[in-house]
Amino acid sequence: MTTKEIIRSQFQATLEMLNQAIVQCPGDLWADTKFKNQFWQIAYHALFYAHLYLQPSEENFIPWEKHNENYHSFEALSSTSPDESEVVAYKQEEVLEYLSLCRQEVDTQVAALDLEAESGFYWIPFNKQELQFYNIRHLQHHTGELCERLGTLADIDIKWVGMMRRDE
């Protein structure tokens, strides 16, 4: 496998695990306000940044058509909407729709990567190859957080996905 094929495989494997977590999340846990960050917020945050960092640069990024301002940022969302009733949670189907878009972006953008090029983001001080590992780590961090929440609170286990080949 080439480096790009490995990056694609690991992105898709992580997205599959996030998909499982979203699909299996019980309705009462999806928007449970006893957590600082609700399940849907974590899933959306992870997908937003995966989508962003797959782009050649910040200038090339076109947010998902259903993006709500500040919903991607834990800090901004809590500071701009102190009244939780103002925040309308994304439905599971909507987040799954965004996940599907991110899967397509992985296939398209990873294939076009110049792995030695600069990150394309002024706040990211490394090249595109390292940015992809950084991006996968961020996505898996939040996927793991959601899997732990499901396991602890709902006794739901998410299957480990080690890799995703092109035909999967």
TAVENJO-V873306 format. One record per backbone hydrogen bond with DSSP energy under -0.5 kcal/mol. CO is the residue of the C=O (numbers start at 0). NH is the residue of the N-H. If there is no record, write none. Layout:
{{CO/NH} {CO/NH}}
//
This chain:
{{1/5} {2/6} {3/7} {4/8} {5/9} {6/10} {7/11} {8/12} {9/13} {10/14} {11/15} {12/16} {13/17} {14/18} {15/19} {16/20} {17/21} {18/22} {19/23} {20/24} {21/24} {25/28} {25/29} {26/30} {28/31} {28/38} {29/39} {31/34} {37/41} {38/42} {39/43} {40/44} {41/45} {42/46} {43/47} {44/48} {45/49} {46/50} {47/51} {48/52} {49/53} {50/53} {50/54} {51/54} {56/59} {56/60} {57/60} {60/62} {63/66} {67/70} {69/72} {71/73} {72/76} {73/77} {74/78} {75/79} {76/80} {81/83} {82/85} {83/86} {85/87} {86/88} {90/94} {91/95} {92/96} {93/97} {94/98} {95/99} {96/100} {97/101} {98/102} {99/103} {100/104} {101/105} {102/106} {103/107} {104/108} {104/109} {105/109} {106/110} {107/111} {108/112} {109/112} {112/114} {113/116} {114/128} {116/127} {119/57} {120/123} {122/124} {125/118} {126/130} {127/131} {128/132} {129/133} {130/134} {131/135} {132/136} {133/137} {134/138} {135/139} {136/140} {137/141} {138/142} {139/143} {140/144} {141/145} {142/146} {143/147} {144/148} {145/149} {146/150} {147/151} {148/152} {149/153} {149/155} {150/154} {154/156} {159/161} {164/167}}
//
